[in-house]
Amino acid sequence: MAGIIPKRIVFVCAANKYRSPTAEEVAKRLARKAGKKVFGIDSFLEFDYEILSAGTDACDEGRQFTEELGKRMDIIVSMDHYIWTKLQNEFKVPRHKITGMDIPDQYQRNDPELIKILEEELHYILQSEE
């Protein structure tokens, strides 16, 4: 496994309370189901993916998105257009690092409908990164 260059992905919504943590959990599950090693679950040394979530205006329990986090990650997944714009304007994330989803801020964490949407979208995002 030496020589693997891991992909670092962060899912970003506003508060890091519902959508992005759910996306993080679903992405980790899908990556592991595909036989990939995930940082912090399967290994801390050799892994295929580091998958996190953050919020542009994170609440107490959430991870705050920062310019430093944006620089460290390979792919930044914006949960909606508002977040995409905020990532570019306030956090100075280069456009080529951002990929977007169109998931409205109407779901609770682990909402079955949200999980279904994410499973469909994340298969594409994870496969495109291989």
Order of alpha helices (4+ residues) and beta strands (2+ residues): beta-alpha-beta-alpha-beta-alpha-beta-alpha
